[in-house]
Structure formats: structure tokens, C-alpha cells
Amino acid sequence: MWRFVVMAATVALVLPSVSAATPRAAFSGTLPATIVTLGGNCCVTVAGLSGVTTVRKLGKVTYSGYLTFGCQTFYPDDRCCLQDLSLSLHAANGREATATGAASWMAPNAPTIFTWTAEGDFVGSGTYVVSFDTSANVEVGQTFTLTMAGTLSRV
């Protein structure tokens, strides 16, 4: 079972007082998300996601993006797997950031925590986990949480 934690995005938006001259600050957060589109092929699923939450000091934060995951079987029993995240965050104050992460591995050696980096009005990096089993069937309308942790600083 693959789990992802996407906390960093929420935390990045929680730190409005961090300046470019200030060192990166720790953050963490959980974003409730809904799968709004599904695509892919025999081996990879592309789940479009979106959500809204309230972040202390910034108010309403909206986010959307894609989570891509799956495995390809090669002869005889080798399975190469991947998971990619692209998440755009929009704070009520107009600040924006994009968190991305990509990982690949040979099954069954899936990582339990995945990494991300952020660009935009905030820069930083950290780890994320998703609260659903990506090896199971997913459906449009399904809800889950992205939990993120890491460091961010305002540009």
C-alpha cells in the first residue's frame, strides 16, 4: 500500500511573515482533497484533485493538481512503479506556490514517504503522504487527505 503525505503546501501558506532574508521555517499541514478527474492507461492512473481548507492567519486556501501513480510489469516479474505529485496552492492573500515531487522504484520496495519541492511565492522542500491505497481502485468523487511536512520561506 502506498501512502502519501502532502503537508508542506498548507504549512507554506501558514508562514506569511517569513521573508527572503529569513531562514526557512518548519511547517506541516493536512489538506482534504477530492478526486475530480481520472485518466491514465493500463499501468498508470492520473487523478486530478482539488480542495479548499482554512489555514490559520491566511484564511481560505484553494489547491488543485494531479497525483500520478502506477506500475508497469516487465518480463518475467519485474515491476517498475512511479508516483508523481503536482499541486498548485492559492492563498486568500494572493500568494501562490507549486509543490512537485516524483519517485520511482522497483516493486515491492515502495517508499512509505515521498518528497516534494516548492516554487513560487514560497520555496522549500519536504515530505508528503496520501491517505489512500494507490494500489486499489480509485473513483471520481473519492476523498482523501494529503499530509505534508517540511520547510518553506517566502521569496
PyMOL commands that set and color helices and strands:
alter all, ss='L'
color gray80, all
select helices_A, chain A and resi 8-14
alter helices_A, ss='H'
color red, helices_A
select strands_A, chain A and resi 25-40+44-55+59-74+78-91+96-106+114-120+122-130+143-154
alter strands_A, ss='S'
color yellow, strands_A
deselect
rebuild
show_as cartoon
